[in-house]
Amino acid sequence: MSVITHHACPQTTVVVEAPRGTDAIGLALRGVYRRDRSLPPDIRLTLDRLDGVAIADVSDRG
């Protein structure tokens, strides 16, 4: 389990259960930014790439 607190909003804490810390971060980012189209294209591309790595990583464990 990982606890993630956003620096701009410290009273908001997200608790994510994931096998590894990197998985927890990826899950939290997907949840926060899933529908945020205001992000710059390079940031969205980076998040999409991280999603692809996380999805491939999880499927490889199976």
C-alpha positions in Angstrom: 0.0 0.0 0.0 1.2 3.5 -0.8 0.0 6.9 0.4 0.3 9.8 -2.0 -0.3 13.4 -0.9 -0.4 16.2 -3.4 1.8 19.1 -2.5 -0.7 21.7 -3.6 -3.5 20.2 -1.6 -1.9 18.4 1.4 -5.3 17.8 3.1 -6.1 15.4 0.2 -4.5 12.0 0.5 -4.9 9.1 -1.9 -4.3 5.6 -0.6 -3.5 3.1 -3.3 -3.1 -0.6 -2.8 -0.6 -2.0 -5.4 2.1 -4.6 -5.3 4.9 -2.0 -5.8 5.3 1.7 -5.3 5.7 2.3 -9.0 2.4 0.6 -9.6 0.7 2.8 -7.0 2.1 6.0 -8.6 0.9 4.9 -12.0 -2.6 4.1 -10.7 -2.8 7.4 -8.9 -1.7 9.4 -12.0 -4.2 7.6 -14.2 -7.0 8.3 -11.7 -6.1 12.0 -11.4 -5.3 12.8 -15.0 -7.5 10.4 -16.9 -9.9 13.1 -18.2 -7.7 16.1 -17.8 -7.3 17.4 -21.4 -5.7 20.6 -20.3 -2.4 18.8 -19.7 0.3 19.7 -22.3 0.6 17.0 -25.0 4.1 15.9 -23.9 2.9 15.2 -20.4 -0.1 13.3 -21.7 2.2 11.3 -24.0 4.5 10.5 -21.0 1.6 9.4 -18.9 0.3 7.2 -21.8 3.8 5.6 -22.1 3.9 5.0 -18.4 0.4 3.4 -18.6 1.7 1.1 -21.4 4.7 0.1 -19.3 2.6 -0.5 -16.2 0.0 -2.6 -18.2 2.7 -4.6 -19.9 4.5 -5.1 -16.5 1.3 -6.4 -14.8 0.5 -8.7 -17.7 4.0 -10.2 -17.7 3.6 -11.2 -14.1 0.5 -13.2 -14.8 
